[in-house]
Amino acid sequence: MPGLLLDTLRKTNPGKRPIWLMRQAGRYLPEYRALRADKGGFLALVYDTDAAAEITLQPIRRFGFDGAILFSDILIVPYAMGQDLEFLAGEGPKLSPRLVDSALGNLSAVPERLTPIYETVRKVRAALDDDKTMLGFAGSPWTVATYMCAGEGSRDQHETRAMAYRDPQAFGEVIQAIVGVTVEYLSGQIEAGAEAVQLFDSWAGSLSPAQFEQWVIAPNAAITAAIKARHPETPIIGFPKGAGEKLPAYARETGVDAVGIDETIDPVWAARELPQGLPVQGNLDPLLLLSGGEALESGARRVLDAFADRPHVFNLGHGIGQFTPIENVEALLRIVRGWSR
């Protein structure tokens, strides 16, 4: 039997709200920190399928969330496309060669780098209760391209945006290549047991409206159409962080089954402006979860009440912070579980 999360993504509107949190498997959990200290670096954990499955399951065991989100990283796709990937302490991920300096054609694809991720999905799905949903994910093409082009993250993605303006044909080839690999990657996750998938566009907010149409909406629509052709029963959540007023167009034009919204979006506005009946996911400020107390309760209830008349998956507006107290997560769960229409 499908659980509360999968039912909600399939556009039912039960009185109770499912909950999972972005980055729910991570550094705020002592069991994660212990395993990472034992196993080594981040990429080593991702490719140790037993460890990655254990990390994915840790927050389900502790909190009973309705969804288990695969422990992996959006940069596995460029890694499979042939870039070198390393995670440096205090610096974040690094990809090489940078595509602002080197042509896409110089990369030699290594598709077998995706295979262990599918094994992690299989192990997690086998361990989950039937009422818990296995969530797969990938980065959206624009966000992945920003790392591939610049070789690392940046605040305003200026090198990648400049490349897209300067040579839209070459940049478009990068986007299309990412689209193709992402479709195969998500399909592999679904075939391994993922029951819903999320597209993370973490840097969508850095684009002008015209660029947003070209580099966010169009490639996400292409991925969504391809996945739906292969796996029509699998819900797709689109999360264009920072989309702001462009969010309704994203919801209408990409064809996603649910839209994730970040903490900068007024939930009352989103409930009014997004297509009627479309499931929404979000959008508590992670800093409210960090802070706790009355502010957390009032903020959570405002989100719940705003989306009372449509299918709603409770989540944060972005990832949970590493210093978030566990007791605050427990308090949030009590609020969400105790709420009803």
NUMARLUM-161193 format. One record per residue (C-alpha): residue number from 1; residue in one letter; y, z, x. Coordinates in Angstrom, 3 decimals, decimal comma. Layout:
<rs>
R  NUM  A  Y  Z  X
...
</rs>
This chain:
<rs>
R  1  M  0,000  0,000  0,000
R  2  P  3,475  -0,853  1,349
R  3  G  5,709  2,108  2,015
R  4  L  9,210  2,935  0,874
R  5  L  10,888  0,948  3,662
R  6  L  8,990  -2,276  3,059
R  7  D  9,470  -1,977  -0,696
R  8  T  13,212  -1,583  -0,195
R  9  L  13,457  -4,593  2,109
R  10  R  11,625  -6,585  -0,559
R  11  K  14,514  -5,820  -2,908
R  12  T  13,234  -2,984  -4,992
R  13  N  15,710  -0,165  -5,534
R  14  P  13,705  3,070  -5,721
R  15  G  15,481  6,344  -6,307
R  16  K  14,612  7,607  -2,826
R  17  R  15,965  6,063  0,363
R  18  P  13,869  5,108  3,392
R  19  I  15,217  6,121  6,769
R  20  W  14,744  5,059  10,354
R  21  L  17,256  5,225  13,196
R  22  M  18,103  2,661  15,824
R  23  R  17,021  3,995  19,239
R  24  Q  14,978  6,677  17,464
R  25  A  12,499  6,462  20,356
R  26  G  14,543  7,501  23,339
R  27  R  16,198  9,942  25,656
R  28  Y  17,210  12,568  23,075
R  29  L  13,496  13,423  22,679
R  30  P  11,962  15,771  25,274
R  31  E  8,571  14,078  24,858
R  32  Y  10,154  10,727  25,795
R  33  R  11,852  12,200  28,856
R  34  A  8,585  13,750  29,992
R  35  L  6,685  10,488  29,632
R  36  R  9,360  8,486  31,410
R  37  A  9,413  10,957  34,304
R  38  D  5,653  10,583  34,579
R  39  K  5,466  6,793  34,235
R  40  G  8,561  5,574  36,052
R  41  G  11,310  3,121  35,159
R  42  F  12,193  1,548  31,838
R  43  L  10,592  -1,847  32,408
R  44  A  7,403  -0,182  33,637
R  45  L  7,252  1,716  30,346
R  46  V  7,752  -1,458  28,295
R  47  Y  4,865  -3,175  30,066
R  48  D  2,523  -0,188  29,933
R  49  T  1,279  -0,857  26,407
R  50  D  -0,242  2,591  25,961
R  51  A  3,018  4,240  27,015
R  52  A  5,148  1,876  24,905
R  53  A  2,978  2,534  21,857
R  54  E  3,173  6,285  22,433
R  55  I  6,973  6,143  22,720
R  56  T  7,191  4,081  19,512
R  57  L  5,095  6,689  17,689
R  58  Q  6,829  9,828  19,044
R  59  P  9,673  9,945  16,479
R  60  I  7,251  9,170  13,642
R  61  R  5,129  12,162  14,560
R  62  R  8,125  14,442  14,985
R  63  F  10,296  13,362  12,034
R  64  G  8,169  11,218  9,723
R  65  F  10,590  8,280  9,651
R  66  D  9,628  5,469  7,296
R  67  G  9,711  2,828  10,020
R  68  A  8,467  2,664  13,610
R  69  I  10,656  0,367  15,736
R  70  L  8,909  -1,306  18,653
R  71  F  9,782  0,179  22,044
R  72  S  10,927  -2,789  24,084
R  73  D  14,195  -4,517  25,014
R  74  I  16,088  -7,612  23,902
R  75  L  16,050  -8,918  27,484
R  76  I  12,307  -9,535  27,420
R  77  V  13,204  -12,990  26,033
R  78  P  15,264  -14,146  29,051
R  79  Y  12,636  -12,532  31,278
R  80  A  10,042  -14,784  29,617
R  81  M  12,423  -17,727  29,996
R  82  G  12,291  -17,289  33,766
R  83  Q  15,159  -15,018  34,774
R  84  D  14,469  -12,021  36,970
R  85  L  15,111  -8,714  35,206
R  86  E  15,648  -5,244  36,595
R  87  F  17,093  -2,031  35,214
R  88  L  19,197  -0,185  37,782
R  89  A  19,923  3,524  37,371
R  90  G  23,533  4,012  36,323
R  91  E  24,197  0,265  36,112
R  92  G  22,056  -1,062  33,275
R  93  P  20,083  -4,296  33,158
R  94  K  20,607  -7,129  35,632
R  95  L  19,445  -10,723  35,163
R  96  S  19,373  -13,425  37,812
R  97  P  20,190  -16,204  38,416
R  98  R  23,291  -16,009  36,214
R  99  L  23,690  -19,092  34,027
R  100  V  27,404  -19,273  34,783
R  101  D  26,250  -20,163  38,299
R  102  S  22,897  -21,876  37,711
R  103  A  21,652  -24,440  35,197
R  104  L  19,174  -23,523  32,465
R  105  G  16,883  -26,264  33,784
R  106  N  16,432  -24,370  37,039
R  107  L  14,477  -21,625  35,259
R  108  S  10,686  -21,709  35,114
R  109  A  9,392  -20,110  31,923
R  110  V  6,838  -17,300  32,144
R  111  P  5,654  -16,977  28,505
R  112  E  2,866  -14,561  29,414
R  113  R  5,575  -11,929  29,879
R  114  L  5,645  -11,693  26,077
R  115  T  1,930  -10,988  25,682
R  116  P  1,944  -7,225  26,440
R  117  I  4,581  -6,698  23,755
R  118  Y  2,195  -8,040  21,138
R  119  E  -0,476  -5,630  22,351
R  120  T  1,952  -2,734  21,899
R  121  V  2,594  -3,854  18,318
R  122  R  -1,143  -3,977  17,626
R  123  K  -1,667  -0,478  19,021
R  124  V  1,195  1,020  17,027
R  125  R  0,220  -0,644  13,760
R  126  A  -3,351  0,605  14,175
R  127  A  -2,086  4,164  14,662
R  128  L  0,434  4,215  11,806
R  129  D  -0,282  5,484  8,315
R  130  D  -0,233  2,766  5,658
R  131  D  3,038  4,025  4,177
R  132  K  4,906  3,559  7,475
R  133  T  6,400  0,176  8,316
R  134  M  5,995  -1,428  11,741
R  135  L  9,315  -2,987  12,763
R  136  G  9,527  -5,689  15,393
R  137  F  12,764  -7,035  16,825
R  138  A  14,538  -9,488  19,064
R  139  G  18,056  -9,990  20,279
R  140  S  20,083  -12,657  18,507
R  141  P  20,906  -15,748  20,597
R  142  W  24,592  -14,998  21,163
R  143  T  23,959  -11,492  22,482
R  144  V  21,012  -12,576  24,631
R  145  A  23,092  -15,472  26,008
R  146  T  25,868  -13,097  27,092
R  147  Y  23,423  -11,336  29,401
R  148  M  21,795  -14,547  30,587
R  149  C  25,126  -16,141  31,461
R  150  A  26,891  -13,163  33,034
R  151  G  23,786  -11,498  34,441
R  152  E  24,738  -8,154  32,907
R  153  G  26,538  -6,556  29,995
R  154  S  30,321  -6,547  29,728
R  155  R  32,932  -5,119  27,416
R  156  D  34,416  -8,383  26,164
R  157  Q  31,828  -11,017  27,209
R  158  H  34,676  -13,011  28,782
R  159  E  32,517  -15,053  31,166
R  160  T  30,191  -16,174  28,397
R  161  R  32,962  -16,882  25,913
R  162  A  34,790  -18,914  28,558
R  163  M  31,622  -20,900  29,302
R  164  A  31,162  -21,618  25,590
R  165  Y  34,729  -22,960  25,391
R  166  R  34,562  -24,841  28,678
R  167  D  31,170  -26,508  28,238
R  168  P  29,939  -26,148  24,647
R  169  Q  27,152  -28,658  25,216
R  170  A  25,593  -26,715  28,090
R  171  F  26,095  -23,429  26,286
R  172  G  24,591  -24,883  23,120
R  173  E  21,488  -25,803  25,114
R  174  V  21,186  -22,177  26,204
R  175  I  21,490  -21,014  22,602
R  176  Q  18,907  -23,513  21,366
R  177  A  16,475  -22,508  24,103
R  178  I  16,851  -18,845  23,098
R  179  V  16,310  -19,787  19,434
R  180  G  13,024  -21,500  20,285
R  181  V  11,639  -18,633  22,361
R  182  T  12,816  -16,041  19,828
R  183  V  10,995  -17,772  16,972
R  184  E  7,764  -17,732  18,976
R  185  Y  8,359  -14,136  20,063
R  186  L  8,982  -12,812  16,565
R  187  S  6,061  -14,812  15,192
R  188  G  3,845  -13,240  17,834
R  189  Q  5,007  -9,773  16,852
R  190  I  4,365  -10,499  13,167
R  191  E  0,896  -11,876  13,894
R  192  A  0,180  -8,697  15,883
R  193  G  1,142  -6,447  12,963
R  194  A  4,929  -6,221  12,594
R  195  E  5,714  -6,039  8,865
R  196  A  9,478  -6,583  9,173
R  197  V  11,713  -7,711  12,041
R  198  Q  15,329  -7,124  13,024
R  199  L  17,704  -9,455  14,845
R  200  F  20,161  -7,471  16,964
R  201  D  23,501  -9,206  17,615
R  202  S  25,133  -6,341  19,472
R  203  W  28,104  -8,394  20,750
R  204  A  28,855  -10,443  17,616
R  205  G  32,203  -8,691  17,258
R  206  S  33,693  -10,359  20,342
R  207  L  33,880  -13,826  18,761
R  208  S  36,609  -15,655  16,869
R  209  P  35,730  -16,824  13,329
R  210  A  34,952  -20,379  14,471
R  211  Q  32,796  -19,165  17,362
R  212  F  31,097  -16,681  15,047
R  213  E  30,048  -19,536  12,757
R  214  Q  28,803  -21,592  15,702
R  215  W  27,132  -19,022  17,913
R  216  V  26,112  -16,240  15,487
R  217  I  25,587  -17,616  11,990
R  218  A  24,060  -21,004  12,859
R  219  P  21,427  -19,807  15,386
R  220  N  20,478  -16,791  13,286
R  221  A  20,067  -19,092  10,294
R  222  A  17,799  -21,325  12,384
R  223  I  15,610  -18,407  13,444
R  224  T  15,456  -17,039  9,909
R  225  A  14,442  -20,400  8,441
R  226  A  11,725  -20,893  11,051
R  227  I  10,282  -17,410  10,590
R  228  K  10,325  -17,743  6,812
R  229  A  8,478  -21,057  7,065
R  230  R  5,715  -19,351  9,055
R  231  H  5,778  -15,846  7,587
R  232  P  7,415  -15,982  4,143
R  233  E  6,413  -12,423  3,233
R  234  T  8,008  -10,795  6,281
R  235  P  11,521  -9,394  5,682
R  236  I  14,189  -10,146  8,284
R  237  I  17,058  -7,717  8,894
R  238  G  20,170  -9,179  10,505
R  239  F  22,469  -6,796  12,373
R  240  P  25,689  -8,480  13,561
R  241  K  27,471  -5,493  15,077
R  242  G  31,248  -5,806  14,867
R  243  A  31,174  -8,650  12,328
R  244  G  33,795  -6,960  10,151
R  245  E  35,201  -9,245  7,477
R  246  K  32,809  -12,006  8,579
R  247  L  29,843  -9,970  7,318
R  248  P  29,647  -11,517  3,802
R  249  A  29,528  -15,022  5,277
R  250  Y  26,775  -13,909  7,651
R  251  A  24,798  -12,485  4,719
R  252  R  25,178  -15,641  2,628
R  253  E  24,650  -18,255  5,308
R  254  T  21,909  -16,868  7,563
R  255  G  19,363  -16,269  4,810
R  256  V  18,364  -12,830  6,118
R  257  D  16,643  -10,474  3,690
R  258  A  18,798  -7,455  4,576
R  259  V  22,012  -6,844  6,490
R  260  G  22,587  -4,001  8,913
R  261  I  26,171  -2,760  9,088
R  262  D  27,850  -0,797  11,836
R  263  E  29,900  2,380  11,505
R  264  T  33,256  0,550  11,469
R  265  I  32,471  -0,998  8,064
R  266  D  33,592  0,856  4,945
R  267  P  30,351  1,214  2,942
R  268  V  32,276  1,010  -0,344
R  269  W  33,757  -2,326  0,777
R  270  A  30,349  -3,578  1,892
R  271  A  28,742  -2,601  -1,409
R  272  R  31,431  -4,585  -3,225
R  273  E  31,612  -7,665  -0,977
R  274  L  28,018  -8,356  0,038
R  275  P  25,797  -10,508  -2,207
R  276  Q  24,577  -8,623  -5,246
R  277  G  21,115  -7,164  -4,832
R  278  L  20,945  -7,790  -1,078
R  279  P  19,395  -4,822  0,731
R  280  V  21,783  -3,094  3,121
R  281  Q  20,954  -0,978  6,156
R  282  G  23,249  1,590  7,742
R  283  N  25,754  2,851  8,503
R  284  L  26,316  6,486  9,539
R  285  D  28,460  6,917  12,650
R  286  P  26,155  8,099  15,482
R  287  L  28,882  10,569  16,473
R  288  L  28,540  12,280  13,100
R  289  L  24,868  12,792  13,868
R  290  L  25,827  14,165  17,263
R  291  S  28,386  16,513  15,687
R  292  G  26,306  17,825  12,793
R  293  G  27,454  20,397  10,248
R  294  E  29,541  19,669  7,162
R  295  A  30,905  16,450  8,652
R  296  L  27,385  15,072  8,972
R  297  E  26,465  16,014  5,427
R  298  S  29,596  14,569  3,838
R  299  G  29,361  11,381  5,908
R  300  A  25,706  10,849  5,045
R  301  R  26,322  11,442  1,348
R  302  R  29,209  8,984  1,336
R  303  V  26,924  6,269  2,694
R  304  L  24,152  7,112  0,244
R  305  D  26,506  7,159  -2,730
R  306  A  28,225  3,906  -1,753
R  307  F  24,932  1,998  -1,877
R  308  A  23,445  3,798  -4,872
R  309  D  23,286  0,612  -6,948
R  310  R  21,510  -1,644  -4,466
R  311  P  18,459  -1,418  -2,174
R  312  H  19,488  0,640  0,842
R  313  V  17,796  1,622  4,086
R  314  F  19,512  4,634  5,612
R  315  N  20,274  4,186  9,292
R  316  L  23,018  4,656  11,836
R  317  G  25,790  2,166  12,547
R  318  H  24,329  1,785  16,037
R  319  G  21,827  3,603  18,240
R  320  I  21,289  7,342  18,333
R  321  G  22,995  8,952  21,325
R  322  Q  20,914  10,567  24,048
R  323  F  22,619  13,963  23,665
R  324  T  22,045  14,183  19,896
R  325  P  20,552  17,593  18,978
R  326  I  17,144  17,345  17,362
R  327  E  18,185  19,883  14,733
R  328  N  20,895  17,472  13,574
R  329  V  18,302  14,735  13,061
R  330  E  16,232  17,202  11,071
R  331  A  19,284  18,084  8,977
R  332  L  19,986  14,408  8,304
R  333  L  16,425  13,895  7,141
R  334  R  16,770  16,757  4,670
R  335  I  19,960  15,193  3,281
R  336  V  18,469  11,742  2,895
R  337  R  15,120  12,957  1,540
R  338  G  16,891  15,220  -0,937
R  339  W  19,196  12,521  -2,287
R  340  S  18,414  10,557  -5,444
R  341  R  20,278  8,141  -7,690
</rs>
